[in-house]
Amino acid sequence: MKKLLAGILLLLSVVMHAQTKVSGMVIDESGIPVPFANVLFKNSSEGTITNDDGRFYLESENTFTTLVVSFVGYATKEIPLEKRVNYDMKIELEEGEQLKEVVVYVGKQSKKNNPAIDLLRKVLERKRKNGVHGFDQYKYDKYEKVEFDLNTIDSSLIHGKLFKGMEFIFDQMDTSRITGKTYLPIFINEAFYKVHGDNKLSKKKEKLVGNRNSGFSSNQNIISFVQDLYSDYDIYKSYLKFFDKSFVSPISRVGIDTYNYVLTDSTYIDNKWCYNIIYYPRRKNELTFKGDFWVSDTTYAVKKINLQVTKSANINWVKDIYIEQEFEVLNDSVFLLTRDYMMSDFSLRKKEESRGVYGKRTTIYDNYIFDEEKPRSFYNEEVDRFDAQVYERDDTFWQENRLEVLNKNESGIYKMLDTLKTVPKFKRLYNVGEILASGYVEIDKWNMDYGPIFSSFGYNDAEGIRLRGGGRTYFGPNDRWRIEGFGAYGFKDKKFKYGISAKWLLDRENRLIISGGNRRDVEQIGVSLTPNNDVLGRSYASSSVFTVGSNDKLTNINLTTADMEMEPAKNFRFKVEGSFRMLRSALPEAFSLDYVDPESPTGVSSQVKQLELTTSLEYTPGRKTVGYGVERRDVNDEYARFYINYAKGVSGFLESDFDYEKIQFYFRKPWNVGGFGRLYTTVEAGKTFGEVPLGLLSIVPGNQTYFSIFNTFPNLDFYEFVTDTYVSMHLEHNFNGRIFARVPLLRKLNLREIVGLRGVWGELSEENIALNQPTNMLLQAPSEKVYWEYSFGIGNIFRVFRIDFNFRGNYLDMPDARRFSVTGTFGFHF
């Protein structure tokens, strides 16, 4: 009886939210599904196309009595709609001729005489003449609403154990106008912006005026995920980036070779005669869309467009992506974007009945004003990111500035979540999710977090089994100061290790931060060319449970640092630091850090004491962050990083041993190479002036673990190459399945091909070789020729695993040289 009542309530909610709803499947005379068929309400421009399985869902706020279904090669069929809601329809198309007034082309036929492609070329010729690009200056208001919903709600879920005691949340259920599935809103974020731009100066300024969300404003993980997930895109560009993937835009020259285009209809839209073009991919398993768009016959601007990711697209954890954009006619020559809607259906499986989470973003653009010139200084002024009023706007503000009214269920999210957070069971579920996302366990009553829990266990030859526990202060995501620390114990060496650091944000506007700390630990210091004085950091090598050969080249390190940094301009950081370190071997019988020391009674010293003063500059153009406290979280990862570091070693003070100078450069950049995937590049160079012991030289980073780790050489052992002058480059390209998608037997596995190439050249002076002679190690640099490696990898195995086959290119005659290795890694990637 309860299930029946729940079903009746769901049906009533469906009927009340739209005038006409239809769903079903389109098949041919043999019962085979017809994908990409055109489905629309008669005498309207409201329609959709069937998916890869021939299924469709369509709804409208208006009342329609006839549904029209058509596809190339079949006779158009009109179906009377006797009710406002018609679900599970089965529509059979018969082979026949198309409408005589419309010429259509399908398949991989010639593109020369296709009227749809002729129209598309005219759109591309005029794409910069439409919209805000047609004016010298522009400004507008932008309202953005991001929402997450639990979807595919049924009676078994409502009455299941998971939601016992929280059944009241289902009062907010609604039905998707795109998929026809029931859903429950669980998160909403609203933002209102004032946007100014100058096309002559190539400047744009976006000011956040108000921001509000339903109960998770302090959760940096959710906020950064949302902002990265829904970055801006332009349908006129060749590629649209979603989830770190580049999808081919149907409104592009690249699209002509990627999609089939069919001219299907023409009608008036807002008193403008427009043509309707359906598009769908030429090949499966590529990152493509299917859908349709309307084009004006005078301006050749896109009036309306729908994009839906094909089911065969090589993307994980996302069952569906649906996009709508609408444009307004300003005059005979200008169309302006007024509404942008995007919905993603996240799910562990791509089956139709599987549950998941909708992620939806709606952006409304209004109040356009043009050609009001502002001085260059207006655009150069930094937007105040720390205005607390932005996050404290009252209901009156949102009633005046919300450009799209919230529906009843969206409005109820705020109240519902306020109530939900008082339910103990929900708090437990939320805390578990937060622990998995951040790695920390919140202890609210002490204003601190325990963790990171993923570093609790480790193993190496010096410490044996290692257990670690740590924590940090945490009053909120925008804390101006933070103290962190850890303690660890090795069961083999029976020694206690620790680290503690503190940092304080003195000036938010210029991000002036002072920090310091101390760490005593066991570390593998030869795993990175670029310096890292993080007193809480730890390399993968010194904690890896399984390694190739002996992992015995470990160092006892006692490091103390004090530094000051500031960001005088956005993404430009300046830092000065002083550090003092003491280094000695953690396994003297297997690994030596000895060096010649005339002042020592034995002529040899085994410990290094060194004071170092450093100055560094870092520039990260395009980097986006969330938060304004002493710690911030990156929103995106496609930005470049330029880093230069100058270090001066000072002897005498605090018994410091050596005088030297060191300069180092680092560049890293991921590149989206259109439909060919993503290329990751790193270039490093450095030189040390002066004589220094092994612990202060630049070690080419080997990798004796079984994990694939970018910026290391997997066929090199630790300390196999040692340098005081070096240049290194790493290239890794992920084709995202573009090659495998063309192999019939591999196509359905959605595997991804990865290739890598890396090389390093370096020198080691005779003076440094002589100074380190007591180590009894063969110290050698790749100076005769560039040492290089290459690799072939297969990613997305079972959607979570990657395996790499690594080959050594030269220096094969070195003792115990590893010619070949296999490494792998786990990860969740879209």
HELIX and SHEET records of a PDB file:
HELIX    1   1 LYS A    2  MET A   16  1                                  15    
HELIX    2   2 PRO A  115  GLU A  125  1                                  11    
HELIX    3   3 LYS A  127  LYS A  129  5                                   3    
HELIX    4   4 GLY A  131  GLY A  134  5                                   4    
HELIX    5   5 SER A  155  ILE A  158  1                                   4    
HELIX    6   6 LYS A  161  PHE A  163  5                                   3    
HELIX    7   7 GLU A  167  GLN A  172  5                                   6    
HELIX    8   8 GLN A  220  LEU A  229  1                                  10    
HELIX    9   9 ARG A  253  ILE A  256  1                                   4    
HELIX   10  10 ARG A  376  ASN A  380  1                                   5    
HELIX   11  11 ALA A  388  TYR A  391  5                                   4    
HELIX   12  12 ASP A  395  ASN A  401  1                                   7    
HELIX   13  13 LYS A  408  LEU A  420  1                                  13    
HELIX   14  14 PRO A  424  SER A  438  1                                  15    
HELIX   15  15 ASP A  444  TRP A  446  5                                   3    
HELIX   16  16 ILE A  453  SER A  455  5                                   3    
HELIX   17  17 PHE A  653  GLU A  655  5                                   3    
HELIX   18  18 GLY A  674  PHE A  676  5                                   3    
HELIX   19  19 LEU A  694  LEU A  696  5                                   3    
HELIX   20  20 PHE A  740  ARG A  742  5                                   3    
HELIX   21  21 ARG A  747  LEU A  749  5                                   3    
HELIX   22  22 GLU A  766  LEU A  771  1                                   6    
HELIX   23  23 GLN A  773  THR A  775  5                                   3    
SHEET    1   A 3 ARG A  55  SER A  60  0                                        
SHEET    2   A 3 THR A  20  ILE A  27 -1                                        
SHEET    3   A 3 VAL A  85  GLU A  92  1                                        
SHEET    1   B 4 GLY A  47  ILE A  49  0                                        
SHEET    2   B 4 ASN A  38  PHE A  41 -1                                        
SHEET    3   B 4 THR A  66  SER A  70 -1                                        
SHEET    4   B 4 LYS A  77  PRO A  80 -1                                        
SHEET    1   C10 ASP A 174  THR A 175  0                                        
SHEET    2   C10 THR A 182  ASP A 198 -1                                        
SHEET    3   C10 GLN A 137  ASN A 151 -1                                        
SHEET    4   C10 VAL A 357  PHE A 370 -1                                        
SHEET    5   C10 VAL A 334  PHE A 346 -1                                        
SHEET    6   C10 VAL A 318  ASN A 331 -1                                        
SHEET    7   C10 VAL A 302  VAL A 309 -1                                        
SHEET    8   C10 PHE A 289  SER A 296 -1                                        
SHEET    9   C10 LYS A 272  PRO A 281 -1                                        
SHEET   10   C10 TYR A 259  ILE A 269 -1                                        
SHEET    1   D 3 ASP A 174  THR A 175  0                                        
SHEET    2   D 3 THR A 182  ASP A 198 -1                                        
SHEET    3   D 3 LYS A 203  ASN A 213 -1                                        
SHEET    1   E 2 TYR A 239  PHE A 242  0                                        
SHEET    2   E 2 LYS A 245  VAL A 248 -1                                        
SHEET    1   F 4 VAL A 441  ILE A 443  0                                        
SHEET    2   F 4 MET A 448  TYR A 450 -1                                        
SHEET    3   F 4 GLY A 464  THR A 473 -1                                        
SHEET    4   F 4 PHE A 457  ASN A 460 -1                                        
SHEET    1   G17 VAL A 441  ILE A 443  0                                        
SHEET    2   G17 MET A 448  TYR A 450 -1                                        
SHEET    3   G17 GLY A 464  THR A 473 -1                                        
SHEET    4   G17 TRP A 481  GLY A 490 -1                                        
SHEET    5   G17 LYS A 495  ASP A 507 -1                                        
SHEET    6   G17 LEU A 512  GLU A 523 -1                                        
SHEET    7   G17 THR A 555  ALA A 569 -1                                        
SHEET    8   G17 PHE A 572  SER A 585 -1                                        
SHEET    9   G17 VAL A 608  TYR A 619 -1                                        
SHEET   10   G17 ARG A 641  VAL A 650 -1                                        
SHEET   11   G17 TYR A 660  ASN A 672 -1                                        
SHEET   12   G17 ARG A 678  PHE A 689 -1                                        
SHEET   13   G17 THR A 725  ASN A 734 -1                                        
SHEET   14   G17 ARG A 752  GLU A 763 -1                                        
SHEET   15   G17 TYR A 787  ILE A 797 -1                                        
SHEET   16   G17 PHE A 801  ARG A 808 -1                                        
SHEET   17   G17 PHE A 820  PHE A 826 -1                                        
SHEET    1   H 2 TYR A 595  VAL A 596  0                                        
SHEET    2   H 2 VAL A 604  SER A 605 -1                                        
SHEET    1   I 2 THR A 625  VAL A 626  0                                        
SHEET    2   I 2 ARG A 633  ASP A 634 -1                                        
SHEET    1   J 2 SER A 698  ILE A 699  0                                        
SHEET    2   J 2 VAL A 722  THR A 723 -1                                        
END                                                                             
